[in-house]
Amino acid sequence: MKVLPINRVMQDDEGIAQIRRATNIGRTEHRVSTQDRTSRNRHFGGVLWMTGLSGSGKSTLAVEAETQLFERGYQVFVLDGDNLRQGLNADLGFSAQDRTENIRRAGEVAAIMSEAGMLVIAAFISPYKFDRERARLAARAHFHEIHIRADLATCESRDPKGLYKKARAGQIREFTGIDAPYEAPEAADLVVDTVSKGIEVCVSDIVNFVERRLRTPA
Amino acid sequence: MKVLPINRVMQDDEGIAQIRRATNIGRTEHRVSTQDRTSRNRHFGGVLWMTGLSGSGKSTLAVEAETQLFERGYQVFVLDGDNLRQGLNADLGFSAQDRTENIRRAGEVAAIMSEAGMLVIAAFISPYKFDRERARLAARAHFHEIHIRADLATCESRDPKGLYKKARAGQIREFTGIDAPYEAPEAADLVVDTVSKGIEVCVSDIVNFVERRLRTPA
C-alpha cells in the first residue's frame, strides 16, 4: 500500500487548468509493489547509466551486455538515442537546451522502467555532470553510473560513424571532445576501460557488476 | 538482427548540431528481439489504453487489473498521471498544448515499455481522438483501446476527487465533460461499462481480454 501525497489537484492526467496546493490531501493506492516485481524477476529494477565519448564503445557494450543479461534471466532493455530520438524525443533538436532535455527525459523514462522492475541500460554520451546527476535523482537508489572510458585519440581513431572526421572538418559543431566539453565522472560506480581491455572482458565486467549489485539473494 | 535506417546523422544521442539526410546509410544491430522477450514472458508486450471521463473508474480498474495480471505472471505496469506528471512531464502545465504533449509522451513511453516486453496499462482521460490515435501509432500492433464508459451524470455523482464540484463552481476550467469535450471512441477494442457492471466484472472483462489477445500459445 502506498499513500501518495497530492499537492496539486489534477484531473487524473490532463484535465485541470488550475493547480492548487493542498499538502494534507492523500490518496491511497494498492499497486503491485517494487518488492513484488523484484521477487518475481529475481533482480532489482535499476538503471545502468553508461556515459562516455562518441566511439568509446557504449552502444556495443550496451547491446552485448543486454544480450548476456537477458540470457541470465534479466528483464533488461537498452535505452539510447536510437529509440528515444525517433519517438519520445522526436520534437527535440540539438541546441544545448534540447540536449539537456533529451537527457532529462531519458533519465525519467529509465526511472519509470526501473520502477516497473526492469534493468535499463541507458547509453548516452551525457557529457554534463548536472544532467547525469539529475538522471540519478530520478532513479534514486538503483542508479549506477558506468563510465565507458577511452581517450579522445582512441575514440577519434575508431570513429565508427565518421563523425569525428566531420567535426574536425567543421561540418558538425559542438561535438563532444572536439569543441564541446566532456565532464568525466569522478566517482563512477564502475569504470570500463575500452582501450586497455577487449570487448569481451568489458562486457564481462559489466555483467559481473550487475550480478553483484542487482541480483537478489536466492 | 535489425537494420536501422539512419536518415539523420547524430552523435549517438545528443551531440550534433547539424542534421543531414542520408537515407542510404544503415546500421546493423543485434539486440534482444521482441520475440525473445515474448517467449520469455509468455505474453506479448502491449498497451492497454484506458480512456474515459474523470470518475469513470479508470484508475481503480487499472490498478485492479494490474494486480490480477501480475498474479497471472504478466510483466505489467500502470502508467498514469501520477507517475508521469511527477517526473517526465513535470515541465508540462495544463494548457491545451501541454495536455496534448502530456498524452503524446505517455503514448511514446508506453510504446517503449511495450517494446521492452511489458504490458502497459495506460490510464488517461485522453479526451481527443487525435491524441489517442497518435498513441496507437507509437505502439503499433499491440495497442488496445479500452473505453471505460460511464455517463457524465454517474461520473459526476461519484466525483471521487471532488473535481466536478469544483468545475461546476468555476474553480476548474476546461474540465472534460463540463466545459471541454470528450470524444468517445467509436471503435474501441473493448468497452467496459462501469455503470451497469460492478468493479469485479469489469476487471474480469479486462483480464479476459488480455488473456485472449496478449497471451502467447503455450
Interface residues (C-beta under 8 A of the other chain):
Chain A: L4 R8 V9 M10 Q11 D12 D13 E14 G15 I16 A17 Q18 I19 E29 H30 R31 V32 D36 R40 S54 K58 S59 V63 E66 T67 F70 Q75 V76 F77 V78 L79 D80 G81 D82 N83 L84 R85 G87 L88 G93 F94 S95 D98 R99 N102 I103 R105 A106 E108 V109 A111 I112 M113 E115 A116 G117 M118 A123 F124 I125 S126 P127 A138 K161 L163 K166 Q171 I172 R173 E174 F175 T176 A180
Chain B: L4 R8 V9 M10 Q11 D12 D13 E14 G15 I16 A17 Q18 I19 E29 H30 R31 V32 D36 R40 S54 K58 S59 V63 E66 T67 F70 Q75 V76 F77 V78 L79 D80 G81 D82 N83 L84 R85 G87 L88 G93 F94 S95 D98 R99 N102 I103 R105 A106 E108 V109 A111 I112 M113 E115 A116 G117 M118 A123 F124 I125 S126 P127 A138 K161 L163 K166 Q171 I172 R173 E174 F175 T176 A180
